[in-house]
Amino acid sequence: MIAADVEELVVNYLAQSFPNVGIDMPAAPPLPFYLVNGLTAPSDWVTEYNTVSVHVFAANRTDASIAARAMHALMNPWVLNPKVTFTLSTGVAKVDYVCILEKPCWRAYENPNLERYCGRYRIDLRLNQTS
């Protein structure tokens, strides 16, 4: 049994509100750009415990901060409610739990033309046989 793809879930969820969301960083990203990365995902026989980072890129620090706060408002557990389901390409994702691990904060980035904020979230997904 496996859980649904947490990156696909977060990309689809954020793309309902933001136009530039993905799991691959374009060479010249449209701004603001929201980059979703799945990190660790231990599991037991019932739940996969995912950590997801969302990196927000913009041309300057103010715009990156504003975009990151807007993203964080959607990733808040009161908005992305546990016990909701999402239909994805791999099946139905059942969200068991959402927790803010790190609110978005500024992070240095190697491209001097981009500013970045990064937030980290725990999203627990129910394991099932069809995802």
LUMDRENDO-998310 format. One record per atom (N, C-alpha, C): residue number from 1; residue in three letters; atom name; x, y, z. Coordinates in nm, 4 decimals. Layout:
residues N
+------+------+------+----------+----------+----------+
! resi ! resn ! name !        u !        v !        w !
+------+------+------+----------+----------+----------+
!  NUM !  ALA !   CA !        X !        Y !        Z !
...
+------+------+------+----------+----------+----------+
This chain:
residues 131
+------+------+------+----------+----------+----------+
! resi ! resn ! name !        u !        v !        w !
+------+------+------+----------+----------+----------+
!    1 !  MET !    N !   0.0839 !  -0.1176 !   0.0000 !
!    1 !  MET !   CA !   0.0000 !   0.0000 !   0.0000 !
!    1 !  MET !    C !   0.0886 !   0.1242 !   0.0000 !
!    2 !  ILE !    N !   0.0439 !   0.2255 !  -0.0745 !
!    2 !  ILE !   CA !   0.1177 !   0.3509 !  -0.0824 !
!    2 !  ILE !    C !   0.0209 !   0.4674 !  -0.0652 !
!    3 !  ALA !    N !   0.0756 !   0.5814 !  -0.0350 !
!    3 !  ALA !   CA !  -0.0046 !   0.7032 !  -0.0290 !
!    3 !  ALA !    C !   0.0071 !   0.7753 !  -0.1631 !
!    4 !  ALA !    N !  -0.0814 !   0.8684 !  -0.1839 !
!    4 !  ALA !   CA !  -0.0767 !   0.9500 !  -0.3051 !
!    4 !  ALA !    C !   0.0479 !   1.0373 !  -0.3041 !
!    5 !  ASP !    N !   0.0812 !   1.0937 !  -0.4174 !
!    5 !  ASP !   CA !   0.1980 !   1.1801 !  -0.4329 !
!    5 !  ASP !    C !   0.1714 !   1.3159 !  -0.3666 !
!    6 !  VAL !    N !   0.2415 !   1.3406 !  -0.2570 !
!    6 !  VAL !   CA !   0.2181 !   1.4643 !  -0.1817 !
!    6 !  VAL !    C !   0.2586 !   1.5876 !  -0.2624 !
!    7 !  GLU !    N !   0.3612 !   1.5765 !  -0.3468 !
!    7 !  GLU !   CA !   0.3990 !   1.6909 !  -0.4305 !
!    7 !  GLU !    C !   0.2863 !   1.7259 !  -0.5268 !
!    8 !  GLU !    N !   0.2275 !   1.6250 !  -0.5905 !
!    8 !  GLU !   CA !   0.1170 !   1.6502 !  -0.6825 !
!    8 !  GLU !    C !  -0.0006 !   1.7133 !  -0.6083 !
!    9 !  LEU !    N !  -0.0275 !   1.6656 !  -0.4877 !
!    9 !  LEU !   CA !  -0.1366 !   1.7198 !  -0.4087 !
!    9 !  LEU !    C !  -0.1141 !   1.8691 !  -0.3819 !
!   10 !  VAL !    N !   0.0046 !   1.9056 !  -0.3339 !
!   10 !  VAL !   CA !   0.0319 !   2.0450 !  -0.2995 !
!   10 !  VAL !    C !   0.0347 !   2.1326 !  -0.4252 !
!   11 !  VAL !    N !   0.0933 !   2.0839 !  -0.5342 !
!   11 !  VAL !   CA !   0.0937 !   2.1613 !  -0.6589 !
!   11 !  VAL !    C !  -0.0499 !   2.1874 !  -0.7042 !
!   12 !  ASN !    N !  -0.1325 !   2.0834 !  -0.7076 !
!   12 !  ASN !   CA !  -0.2710 !   2.1013 !  -0.7517 !
!   12 !  ASN !    C !  -0.3478 !   2.1937 !  -0.6586 !
!   13 !  TYR !    N !  -0.3244 !   2.1791 !  -0.5301 !
!   13 !  TYR !   CA !  -0.3928 !   2.2630 !  -0.4313 !
!   13 !  TYR !    C !  -0.3536 !   2.4104 !  -0.4479 !
!   14 !  LEU !    N !  -0.2240 !   2.4392 !  -0.4552 !
!   14 !  LEU !   CA !  -0.1789 !   2.5785 !  -0.4686 !
!   14 !  LEU !    C !  -0.2148 !   2.6369 !  -0.6051 !
!   15 !  ALA !    N !  -0.2153 !   2.5532 !  -0.7091 !
!   15 !  ALA !   CA !  -0.2460 !   2.6006 !  -0.8445 !
!   15 !  ALA !    C !  -0.3907 !   2.6488 !  -0.8571 !
!   16 !  GLN !    N !  -0.4757 !   2.6138 !  -0.7624 !
!   16 !  GLN !   CA !  -0.6125 !   2.6670 !  -0.7617 !
!   16 !  GLN !    C !  -0.6125 !   2.8175 !  -0.7339 !
!   17 !  SER !    N !  -0.5052 !   2.8669 !  -0.6692 !
!   17 !  SER !   CA !  -0.4984 !   3.0081 !  -0.6313 !
!   17 !  SER !    C !  -0.3829 !   3.0847 !  -0.6956 !
!   18 !  PHE !    N !  -0.2788 !   3.0132 !  -0.7379 !
!   18 !  PHE !   CA !  -0.1586 !   3.0781 !  -0.7930 !
!   18 !  PHE !    C !  -0.1261 !   3.0180 !  -0.9297 !
!   19 !  PRO !    N !  -0.0868 !   3.1014 !  -1.0276 !
!   19 !  PRO !   CA !  -0.0638 !   3.0502 !  -1.1628 !
!   19 !  PRO !    C !   0.0693 !   2.9779 !  -1.1838 !
!   20 !  ASN !    N !   0.1704 !   3.0056 !  -1.1048 !
!   20 !  ASN !   CA !   0.3047 !   2.9547 !  -1.1334 !
!   20 !  ASN !    C !   0.3523 !   2.8620 !  -1.0219 !
!   21 !  VAL !    N !   0.3087 !   2.7369 !  -1.0287 !
!   21 !  VAL !   CA !   0.3412 !   2.6382 !  -0.9256 !
!   21 !  VAL !    C !   0.3976 !   2.5150 !  -0.9947 !
!   22 !  GLY !    N !   0.5049 !   2.4576 !  -0.9406 !
!   22 !  GLY !   CA !   0.5597 !   2.3370 !  -1.0016 !
!   22 !  GLY !    C !   0.6582 !   2.2662 !  -0.9105 !
!   23 !  ILE !    N !   0.7065 !   2.1515 !  -0.9597 !
!   23 !  ILE !   CA !   0.8073 !   2.0742 !  -0.8860 !
!   23 !  ILE !    C !   0.9450 !   2.0869 !  -0.9499 !
!   24 !  ASP !    N !   0.9529 !   2.1559 !  -1.0626 !
!   24 !  ASP !   CA !   1.0808 !   2.1814 !  -1.1302 !
!   24 !  ASP !    C !   1.0994 !   2.3313 !  -1.1435 !
!   25 !  MET !    N !   1.2209 !   2.3777 !  -1.1149 !
!   25 !  MET !   CA !   1.2520 !   2.5205 !  -1.1238 !
!   25 !  MET !    C !   1.2914 !   2.5544 !  -1.2672 !
!   26 !  PRO !    N !   1.2125 !   2.6369 !  -1.3357 !
!   26 !  PRO !   CA !   1.2495 !   2.6779 !  -1.4711 !
!   26 !  PRO !    C !   1.3765 !   2.7646 !  -1.4690 !
!   27 !  ALA !    N !   1.4470 !   2.7689 !  -1.5808 !
!   27 !  ALA !   CA !   1.5675 !   2.8522 !  -1.5909 !
!   27 !  ALA !    C !   1.5336 !   2.9999 !  -1.5714 !
!   28 !  ALA !    N !   1.4221 !   3.0422 !  -1.6264 !
!   28 !  ALA !   CA !   1.3740 !   3.1795 !  -1.6089 !
!   28 !  ALA !    C !   1.2288 !   3.1712 !  -1.5618 !
!   29 !  PRO !    N !   1.2083 !   3.1514 !  -1.4308 !
!   29 !  PRO !   CA !   1.0729 !   3.1277 !  -1.3822 !
!   29 !  PRO !    C !   0.9832 !   3.2502 !  -1.3921 !
!   30 !  PRO !    N !   0.8547 !   3.2283 !  -1.4228 !
!   30 !  PRO !   CA !   0.7581 !   3.3386 !  -1.4133 !
!   30 !  PRO !    C !   0.7434 !   3.3718 !  -1.2646 !
!   31 !  LEU !    N !   0.7298 !   3.4989 !  -1.2342 !
!   31 !  LEU !   CA !   0.7298 !   3.5391 !  -1.0926 !
!   31 !  LEU !    C !   0.5942 !   3.5925 !  -1.0492 !
!   32 !  PRO !    N !   0.5547 !   3.5703 !  -0.9253 !
!   32 !  PRO !   CA !   0.6228 !   3.4818 !  -0.8309 !
!   32 !  PRO !    C !   0.6086 !   3.3360 !  -0.8738 !
!   33 !  PHE !    N !   0.7071 !   3.2562 !  -0.8351 !
!   33 !  PHE !   CA !   0.7053 !   3.1130 !  -0.8656 !
!   33 !  PHE !    C !   0.7061 !   3.0349 !  -0.7347 !
!   34 !  TYR !    N !   0.6240 !   2.9301 !  -0.7299 !
!   34 !  TYR !   CA !   0.6101 !   2.8452 !  -0.6119 !
!   34 !  TYR !    C !   0.6663 !   2.7075 !  -0.6450 !
!   35 !  LEU !    N !   0.7760 !   2.6712 !  -0.5810 !
!   35 !  LEU !   CA !   0.8434 !   2.5442 !  -0.6051 !
!   35 !  LEU !    C !   0.8119 !   2.4493 !  -0.4892 !
!   36 !  VAL !    N !   0.7550 !   2.3340 !  -0.5212 !
!   36 !  VAL !   CA !   0.7132 !   2.2366 !  -0.4205 !
!   36 !  VAL !    C !   0.8113 !   2.1200 !  -0.4197 !
!   37 !  ASN !    N !   0.8623 !   2.0855 !  -0.3012 !
!   37 !  ASN !   CA !   0.9544 !   1.9721 !  -0.2857 !
!   37 !  ASN !    C !   0.9075 !   1.8817 !  -0.1727 !
!   38 !  GLY !    N !   0.8893 !   1.7536 !  -0.2042 !
!   38 !  GLY !   CA !   0.8647 !   1.6559 !  -0.0987 !
!   38 !  GLY !    C !   0.9975 !   1.6197 !  -0.0352 !
!   39 !  LEU !    N !   1.0033 !   1.6150 !   0.0966 !
!   39 !  LEU !   CA !   1.1282 !   1.5850 !   0.1660 !
!   39 !  LEU !    C !   1.1238 !   1.4426 !   0.2205 !
!   40 !  THR !    N !   1.1042 !   1.4269 !   0.3482 !
!   40 !  THR !   CA !   1.1036 !   1.2930 !   0.4069 !
!   40 !  THR !    C !   0.9613 !   1.2400 !   0.4177 !
!   41 !  ALA !    N !   0.9486 !   1.1068 !   0.4222 !
!   41 !  ALA !   CA !   0.8149 !   1.0484 !   0.4328 !
!   41 !  ALA !    C !   0.8193 !   0.9106 !   0.4981 !
!   42 !  PRO !    N !   0.8480 !   0.9041 !   0.6279 !
!   42 !  PRO !   CA !   0.8349 !   0.7740 !   0.6932 !
!   42 !  PRO !    C !   0.6880 !   0.7334 !   0.6954 !
!   43 !  SER !    N !   0.6620 !   0.6061 !   0.7138 !
!   43 !  SER !   CA !   0.5232 !   0.5608 !   0.7178 !
!   43 !  SER !    C !   0.5096 !   0.4407 !   0.8111 !
!   44 !  ASP !    N !   0.3868 !   0.4193 !   0.8526 !
!   44 !  ASP !   CA !   0.3527 !   0.2963 !   0.9231 !
!   44 !  ASP !    C !   0.2536 !   0.2219 !   0.8331 !
!   45 !  TRP !    N !   0.1746 !   0.1377 !   0.8828 !
!   45 !  TRP !   CA !   0.0821 !   0.0603 !   0.7986 !
!   45 !  TRP !    C !  -0.0453 !   0.1363 !   0.7643 !
!   46 !  VAL !    N !  -0.0581 !   0.2586 !   0.8182 !
!   46 !  VAL !   CA !  -0.1812 !   0.3336 !   0.7976 !
!   46 !  VAL !    C !  -0.1567 !   0.4687 !   0.7306 !
!   47 !  THR !    N !  -0.0481 !   0.5357 !   0.7678 !
!   47 !  THR !   CA !  -0.0272 !   0.6749 !   0.7286 !
!   47 !  THR !    C !   0.1149 !   0.6978 !   0.6794 !
!   48 !  GLU !    N !   0.1279 !   0.7851 !   0.5784 !
!   48 !  GLU !   CA !   0.2587 !   0.8328 !   0.5333 !
!   48 !  GLU !    C !   0.2757 !   0.9753 !   0.5873 !
!   49 !  TYR !    N !   0.3867 !   0.9986 !   0.6600 !
!   49 !  TYR !   CA !   0.4114 !   1.1258 !   0.7287 !
!   49 !  TYR !    C !   0.5054 !   1.2119 !   0.6437 !
!   50 !  ASN !    N !   0.4485 !   1.2936 !   0.5578 !
!   50 !  ASN !   CA !   0.5253 !   1.3717 !   0.4608 !
!   50 !  ASN !    C !   0.5694 !   1.5061 !   0.5154 !
!   51 !  THR !    N !   0.6914 !   1.5450 !   0.4807 !
!   51 !  THR !   CA !   0.7371 !   1.6818 !   0.5000 !
!   51 !  THR !    C !   0.7506 !   1.7430 !   0.3615 !
!   52 !  VAL !    N !   0.6909 !   1.8598 !   0.3438 !
!   52 !  VAL !   CA !   0.6914 !   1.9287 !   0.2151 !
!   52 !  VAL !    C !   0.7448 !   2.0702 !   0.2360 !
!   53 !  SER !    N !   0.8351 !   2.1122 !   0.1478 !
!   53 !  SER !   CA !   0.8790 !   2.2517 !   0.1510 !
!   53 !  SER !    C !   0.8193 !   2.3228 !   0.0299 !
!   54 !  VAL !    N !   0.7811 !   2.4465 !   0.0519 !
!   54 !  VAL !   CA !   0.7326 !   2.5308 !  -0.0572 !
!   54 !  VAL !    C !   0.8220 !   2.6544 !  -0.0601 !
!   55 !  HIS !    N !   0.8948 !   2.6692 !  -0.1717 !
!   55 !  HIS !   CA !   0.9856 !   2.7816 !  -0.1925 !
!   55 !  HIS !    C !   0.9145 !   2.8835 !  -0.2810 !
!   56 !  VAL !    N !   0.9169 !   3.0075 !  -0.2382 !
!   56 !  VAL !   CA !   0.8505 !   3.1140 !  -0.3126 !
!   56 !  VAL !    C !   0.9573 !   3.2101 !  -0.3633 !
!   57 !  PHE !    N !   0.9605 !   3.2295 !  -0.4945 !
!   57 !  PHE !   CA !   1.0610 !   3.3145 !  -0.5587 !
!   57 !  PHE !    C !   0.9950 !   3.4388 !  -0.6181 !
!   58 !  ALA !    N !   1.0634 !   3.5520 !  -0.6033 !
!   58 !  ALA !   CA !   1.0176 !   3.6768 !  -0.6640 !
!   58 !  ALA !    C !   1.1399 !   3.7632 !  -0.6944 !
!   59 !  ALA !    N !   1.1167 !   3.8735 !  -0.7642 !
!   59 !  ALA !   CA !   1.2278 !   3.9595 !  -0.8074 !
!   59 !  ALA !    C !   1.2905 !   4.0374 !  -0.6926 !
!   60 !  ASN !    N !   1.2147 !   4.0630 !  -0.5874 !
!   60 !  ASN !   CA !   1.2702 !   4.1339 !  -0.4727 !
!   60 !  ASN !    C !   1.2141 !   4.0734 !  -0.3442 !
!   61 !  ARG !    N !   1.2768 !   4.1102 !  -0.2345 !
!   61 !  ARG !   CA !   1.2414 !   4.0480 !  -0.1064 !
!   61 !  ARG !    C !   1.0989 !   4.0832 !  -0.0630 !
!   62 !  THR !    N !   1.0544 !   4.2042 !  -0.0885 !
!   62 !  THR !   CA !   0.9182 !   4.2436 !  -0.0510 !
!   62 !  THR !    C !   0.8148 !   4.1607 !  -0.1245 !
!   63 !  ASP !    N !   0.8313 !   4.1464 !  -0.2564 !
!   63 !  ASP !   CA !   0.7366 !   4.0671 !  -0.3348 !
!   63 !  ASP !    C !   0.7402 !   3.9200 !  -0.2934 !
!   64 !  ALA !    N !   0.8591 !   3.8693 !  -0.2633 !
!   64 !  ALA !   CA !   0.8701 !   3.7299 !  -0.2186 !
!   64 !  ALA !    C !   0.7996 !   3.7110 !  -0.0848 !
!   65 !  SER !    N !   0.8138 !   3.8060 !   0.0041 !
!   65 !  SER !   CA !   0.7480 !   3.7983 !   0.1342 !
!   65 !  SER !    C !   0.5962 !   3.8017 !   0.1205 !
!   66 !  ILE !    N !   0.5454 !   3.8907 !   0.0382 !
!   66 !  ILE !   CA !   0.4004 !   3.9015 !   0.0165 !
!   66 !  ILE !    C !   0.3465 !   3.7716 !  -0.0427 !
!   67 !  ALA !    N !   0.4148 !   3.7183 !  -0.1437 !
!   67 !  ALA !   CA !   0.3707 !   3.5930 !  -0.2074 !
!   67 !  ALA !    C !   0.3789 !   3.4768 !  -0.1091 !
!   68 !  ALA !    N !   0.4824 !   3.4734 !  -0.0265 !
!   68 !  ALA !   CA !   0.4979 !   3.3654 !   0.0713 !
!   68 !  ALA !    C !   0.3875 !   3.3706 !   0.1765 !
!   69 !  ARG !    N !   0.3513 !   3.4901 !   0.2203 !
!   69 !  ARG !   CA !   0.2429 !   3.5013 !   0.3184 !
!   69 !  ARG !    C !   0.1102 !   3.4561 !   0.2585 !
!   70 !  ALA !    N !   0.0866 !   3.4872 !   0.1322 !
!   70 !  ALA !   CA !  -0.0363 !   3.4422 !   0.0660 !
!   70 !  ALA !    C !  -0.0399 !   3.2901 !   0.0560 !
!   71 !  MET !    N !   0.0747 !   3.2306 !   0.0214 !
!   71 !  MET !   CA !   0.0835 !   3.0846 !   0.0139 !
!   71 !  MET !    C !   0.0617 !   3.0232 !   0.1509 !
!   72 !  HIS !    N !   0.1246 !   3.0801 !   0.2528 !
!   72 !  HIS !   CA !   0.1150 !   3.0271 !   0.3891 !
!   72 !  HIS !    C !  -0.0294 !   3.0314 !   0.4405 !
!   73 !  ALA !    N !  -0.1031 !   3.1335 !   0.4003 !
!   73 !  ALA !   CA !  -0.2432 !   3.1425 !   0.4409 !
!   73 !  ALA !    C !  -0.3234 !   3.0236 !   0.3888 !
!   74 !  LEU !    N !  -0.2866 !   2.9730 !   0.2708 !
!   74 !  LEU !   CA !  -0.3549 !   2.8551 !   0.2158 !
!   74 !  LEU !    C !  -0.3062 !   2.7243 !   0.2759 !
!   75 !  MET !    N !  -0.1811 !   2.7205 !   0.3186 !
!   75 !  MET !   CA !  -0.1251 !   2.5977 !   0.3760 !
!   75 !  MET !    C !  -0.1570 !   2.5847 !   0.5253 !
!   76 !  ASN !    N !  -0.2230 !   2.6827 !   0.5810 !
!   76 !  ASN !   CA !  -0.2626 !   2.6807 !   0.7207 !
!   76 !  ASN !    C !  -0.3572 !   2.5624 !   0.7451 !
!   77 !  PRO !    N !  -0.3373 !   2.4875 !   0.8542 !
!   77 !  PRO !   CA !  -0.4243 !   2.3715 !   0.8810 !
!   77 !  PRO !    C !  -0.5720 !   2.4066 !   0.8941 !
!   78 !  TRP !    N !  -0.6046 !   2.5307 !   0.9223 !
!   78 !  TRP !   CA !  -0.7445 !   2.5686 !   0.9303 !
!   78 !  TRP !    C !  -0.8070 !   2.5820 !   0.7914 !
!   79 !  VAL !    N !  -0.7222 !   2.5964 !   0.6892 !
!   79 !  VAL !   CA !  -0.7709 !   2.6075 !   0.5512 !
!   79 !  VAL !    C !  -0.7577 !   2.4731 !   0.4798 !
!   80 !  LEU !    N !  -0.6368 !   2.4159 !   0.4833 !
!   80 !  LEU !   CA !  -0.6136 !   2.2837 !   0.4246 !
!   80 !  LEU !    C !  -0.6528 !   2.1827 !   0.5320 !
!   81 !  ASN !    N !  -0.7819 !   2.1623 !   0.5445 !
!   81 !  ASN !   CA !  -0.8355 !   2.0838 !   0.6545 !
!   81 !  ASN !    C !  -0.7974 !   1.9363 !   0.6463 !
!   82 !  PRO !    N !  -0.7590 !   1.8784 !   0.7604 !
!   82 !  PRO !   CA !  -0.7432 !   1.7338 !   0.7645 !
!   82 !  PRO !    C !  -0.8776 !   1.6676 !   0.7330 !
!   83 !  LYS !    N !  -0.8716 !   1.5454 !   0.6898 !
!   83 !  LYS !   CA !  -0.9878 !   1.4633 !   0.6541 !
!   83 !  LYS !    C !  -1.0497 !   1.5028 !   0.5215 !
!   84 !  VAL !    N !  -0.9819 !   1.5872 !   0.4439 !
!   84 !  VAL !   CA !  -1.0302 !   1.6184 !   0.3100 !
!   84 !  VAL !    C !  -0.9659 !   1.5210 !   0.2118 !
!   85 !  THR !    N !  -1.0234 !   1.5090 !   0.0948 !
!   85 !  THR !   CA !  -0.9683 !   1.4220 !  -0.0078 !
!   85 !  THR !    C !  -0.9452 !   1.5019 !  -0.1352 !
!   86 !  PHE !    N !  -0.8460 !   1.4591 !  -0.2111 !
!   86 !  PHE !   CA !  -0.8125 !   1.5191 !  -0.3398 !
!   86 !  PHE !    C !  -0.8024 !   1.4074 !  -0.4422 !
!   87 !  THR !    N !  -0.8548 !   1.4297 !  -0.5608 !
!   87 !  THR !   CA !  -0.8395 !   1.3330 !  -0.6691 !
!   87 !  THR !    C !  -0.7164 !   1.3724 !  -0.7496 !
!   88 !  LEU !    N !  -0.6206 !   1.2798 !  -0.7570 !
!   88 !  LEU !   CA !  -0.4942 !   1.3037 !  -0.8264 !
!   88 !  LEU !    C !  -0.4769 !   1.2008 !  -0.9368 !
!   89 !  SER !    N !  -0.3715 !   1.2156 !  -1.0152 !
!   89 !  SER !   CA !  -0.3462 !   1.1208 !  -1.1242 !
!   89 !  SER !    C !  -0.3184 !   0.9805 !  -1.0717 !
!   90 !  THR !    N !  -0.2717 !   0.9713 !  -0.9467 !
!   90 !  THR !   CA !  -0.2387 !   0.8405 !  -0.8884 !
!   90 !  THR !    C !  -0.3518 !   0.7834 !  -0.8043 !
!   91 !  GLY !    N !  -0.4625 !   0.8539 !  -0.7956 !
!   91 !  GLY !   CA !  -0.5749 !   0.8062 !  -0.7154 !
!   91 !  GLY !    C !  -0.6244 !   0.9152 !  -0.6222 !
!   92 !  VAL !    N !  -0.6932 !   0.8722 !  -0.5184 !
!   92 !  VAL !   CA !  -0.7500 !   0.9656 !  -0.4219 !
!   92 !  VAL !    C !  -0.6547 !   0.9815 !  -0.3046 !
!   93 !  ALA !    N !  -0.6239 !   1.1062 !  -0.2705 !
!   93 !  ALA !   CA !  -0.5383 !   1.1355 !  -0.1557 !
!   93 !  ALA !    C !  -0.6271 !   1.1725 !  -0.0380 !
!   94 !  LYS !    N !  -0.6070 !   1.1033 !   0.0719 !
!   94 !  LYS !   CA !  -0.6826 !   1.1312 !   0.1938 !
!   94 !  LYS !    C !  -0.5890 !   1.1976 !   0.2945 !
!   95 !  VAL !    N !  -0.6147 !   1.3242 !   0.3240 !
!   95 !  VAL !   CA !  -0.5311 !   1.3998 !   0.4169 !
!   95 !  VAL !    C !  -0.5777 !   1.3703 !   0.5590 !
!   96 !  ASP !    N !  -0.4841 !   1.3189 !   0.6404 !
!   96 !  ASP !   CA !  -0.5159 !   1.2886 !   0.7795 !
!   96 !  ASP !    C !  -0.4791 !   1.4017 !   0.8742 !
!   97 !  TYR !    N !  -0.3713 !   1.4747 !   0.8424 !
!   97 !  TYR !   CA !  -0.3197 !   1.5725 !   0.9379 !
!   97 !  TYR !    C !  -0.2345 !   1.6737 !   0.8629 !
!   98 !  VAL !    N !  -0.2446 !   1.7995 !   0.9042 !
!   98 !  VAL !   CA !  -0.1621 !   1.9065 !   0.8471 !
!   98 !  VAL !    C !  -0.1030 !   1.9865 !   0.9631 !
!   99 !  CYS !    N !   0.0255 !   2.0163 !   0.9529 !
!   99 !  CYS !   CA !   0.0936 !   2.0900 !   1.0591 !
!   99 !  CYS !    C !   0.1975 !   2.1835 !   0.9964 !
!  100 !  ILE !    N !   0.2083 !   2.3034 !   1.0483 !
!  100 !  ILE !   CA !   0.3118 !   2.3966 !   1.0052 !
!  100 !  ILE !    C !   0.4391 !   2.3622 !   1.0810 !
!  101 !  LEU !    N !   0.5434 !   2.3236 !   1.0086 !
!  101 !  LEU !   CA !   0.6723 !   2.2962 !   1.0712 !
!  101 !  LEU !    C !   0.7592 !   2.4211 !   1.0763 !
!  102 !  GLU !    N !   0.7496 !   2.5016 !   0.9720 !
!  102 !  GLU !   CA !   0.8283 !   2.6255 !   0.9640 !
!  102 !  GLU !    C !   0.7524 !   2.7242 !   0.8775 !
!  103 !  LYS !    N !   0.7129 !   2.8349 !   0.9379 !
!  103 !  LYS !   CA !   0.6455 !   2.9371 !   0.8570 !
!  103 !  LYS !    C !   0.7458 !   2.9922 !   0.7569 !
!  104 !  PRO !    N !   0.6993 !   3.0463 !   0.6453 !
!  104 !  PRO !   CA !   0.7933 !   3.0954 !   0.5449 !
!  104 !  PRO !    C !   0.8876 !   3.2024 !   0.6011 !
!  105 !  CYS !    N !   1.0140 !   3.1850 !   0.5714 !
!  105 !  CYS !   CA !   1.1148 !   3.2826 !   0.6101 !
!  105 !  CYS !    C !   1.2145 !   3.2963 !   0.4959 !
!  106 !  TRP !    N !   1.2869 !   3.4068 !   0.4957 !
!  106 !  TRP !   CA !   1.3809 !   3.4350 !   0.3884 !
!  106 !  TRP !    C !   1.4965 !   3.3361 !   0.3925 !
!  107 !  ARG !    N !   1.5381 !   3.2899 !   0.2764 !
!  107 !  ARG !   CA !   1.6540 !   3.2021 !   0.2608 !
!  107 !  ARG !    C !   1.7400 !   3.2557 !   0.1475 !
!  108 !  ALA !    N !   1.8696 !   3.2519 !   0.1659 !
!  108 !  ALA !   CA !   1.9612 !   3.2937 !   0.0595 !
!  108 !  ALA !    C !   1.9432 !   3.2014 !  -0.0617 !
!  109 !  TYR !    N !   1.9655 !   3.2574 !  -0.1792 !
!  109 !  TYR !   CA !   1.9532 !   3.1801 !  -0.3029 !
!  109 !  TYR !    C !   2.0675 !   3.2178 !  -0.3953 !
!  110 !  GLU !    N !   2.1173 !   3.1206 !  -0.4724 !
!  110 !  GLU !   CA !   2.2375 !   3.1445 !  -0.5533 !
!  110 !  GLU !    C !   2.2174 !   3.2414 !  -0.6692 !
!  111 !  ASN !    N !   2.0936 !   3.2613 !  -0.7135 !
!  111 !  ASN !   CA !   2.0666 !   3.3540 !  -0.8230 !
!  111 !  ASN !    C !   2.0435 !   3.4942 !  -0.7645 !
!  112 !  PRO !    N !   2.1309 !   3.5905 !  -0.7944 !
!  112 !  PRO !   CA !   2.1161 !   3.7241 !  -0.7355 !
!  112 !  PRO !    C !   1.9933 !   3.7995 !  -0.7858 !
!  113 !  ASN !    N !   1.9278 !   3.7486 !  -0.8908 !
!  113 !  ASN !   CA !   1.8090 !   3.8140 !  -0.9446 !
!  113 !  ASN !    C !   1.6798 !   3.7631 !  -0.8820 !
!  114 !  LEU !    N !   1.6915 !   3.6669 !  -0.7910 !
!  114 !  LEU !   CA !   1.5732 !   3.6101 !  -0.7267 !
!  114 !  LEU !    C !   1.5882 !   3.6151 !  -0.5750 !
!  115 !  GLU !    N !   1.4782 !   3.6435 !  -0.5087 !
!  115 !  GLU !   CA !   1.4709 !   3.6344 !  -0.3629 !
!  115 !  GLU !    C !   1.3795 !   3.5163 !  -0.3301 !
!  116 !  ARG !    N !   1.4095 !   3.4478 !  -0.2178 !
!  116 !  ARG !   CA !   1.3366 !   3.3249 !  -0.1848 !
!  116 !  ARG !    C !   1.2921 !   3.3259 !  -0.0393 !
!  117 !  TYR !    N !   1.1687 !   3.2802 !  -0.0208 !
!  117 !  TYR !   CA !   1.1161 !   3.2464 !   0.1113 !
!  117 !  TYR !    C !   1.0797 !   3.0985 !   0.1065 !
!  118 !  CYS !    N !   1.0946 !   3.0303 !   0.2203 !
!  118 !  CYS !   CA !   1.0657 !   2.8872 !   0.2242 !
!  118 !  CYS !    C !   0.9859 !   2.8545 !   0.3495 !
!  119 !  GLY !    N !   0.8807 !   2.7762 !   0.3319 !
!  119 !  GLY !   CA !   0.8018 !   2.7240 !   0.4434 !
!  119 !  GLY !    C !   0.8012 !   2.5727 !   0.4365 !
!  120 !  ARG !    N !   0.7871 !   2.5082 !   0.5529 !
!  120 !  ARG !   CA !   0.7828 !   2.3614 !   0.5574 !
!  120 !  ARG !    C !   0.6569 !   2.3173 !   0.6311 !
!  121 !  TYR !    N !   0.5965 !   2.2113 !   0.5780 !
!  121 !  TYR !   CA !   0.4684 !   2.1638 !   0.6287 !
!  121 !  TYR !    C !   0.4705 !   2.0117 !   0.6400 !
!  122 !  ARG !    N !   0.4000 !   1.9614 !   0.7383 !
!  122 !  ARG !   CA !   0.3807 !   1.8165 !   0.7500 !
!  122 !  ARG !    C !   0.2400 !   1.7876 !   0.7019 !
!  123 !  ILE !    N !   0.2309 !   1.6960 !   0.6055 !
!  123 !  ILE !   CA !   0.1014 !   1.6543 !   0.5517 !
!  123 !  ILE !    C !   0.0970 !   1.5021 !   0.5569 !
!  124 !  ASP !    N !   0.0151 !   1.4508 !   0.6467 !
!  124 !  ASP !   CA !   0.0013 !   1.3062 !   0.6606 !
!  124 !  ASP !    C !  -0.1078 !   1.2571 !   0.5679 !
!  125 !  LEU !    N !  -0.0730 !   1.1561 !   0.4872 !
!  125 !  LEU !   CA !  -0.1680 !   1.0993 !   0.3918 !
!  125 !  LEU !    C !  -0.1975 !   0.9552 !   0.4282 !
!  126 !  ARG !    N !  -0.3223 !   0.9195 !   0.4157 !
!  126 !  ARG !   CA !  -0.3664 !   0.7838 !   0.4445 !
!  126 !  ARG !    C !  -0.3183 !   0.6903 !   0.3341 !
!  127 !  LEU !    N !  -0.2604 !   0.5794 !   0.3738 !
!  127 !  LEU !   CA !  -0.2185 !   0.4785 !   0.2766 !
!  127 !  LEU !    C !  -0.3411 !   0.4069 !   0.2228 !
!  128 !  ASN !    N !  -0.3369 !   0.3726 !   0.0946 !
!  128 !  ASN !   CA !  -0.4455 !   0.2951 !   0.0363 !
!  128 !  ASN !    C !  -0.3917 !   0.2109 !  -0.0772 !
!  129 !  GLN !    N !  -0.4733 !   0.1264 !  -0.1305 !
!  129 !  GLN !   CA !  -0.4272 !   0.0314 !  -0.2306 !
!  129 !  GLN !    C !  -0.4392 !   0.0824 !  -0.3719 !
!  130 !  THR !    N !  -0.4957 !   0.2004 !  -0.3919 !
!  130 !  THR !   CA !  -0.5154 !   0.2475 !  -0.5298 !
!  130 !  THR !    C !  -0.4343 !   0.3714 !  -0.5622 !
!  131 !  SER !    N !  -0.3650 !   0.4301 !  -0.4674 !
!  131 !  SER !   CA !  -0.2903 !   0.5531 !  -0.4949 !
!  131 !  SER !    C !  -0.1553 !   0.5216 !  -0.5542 !
+------+------+------+----------+----------+----------+
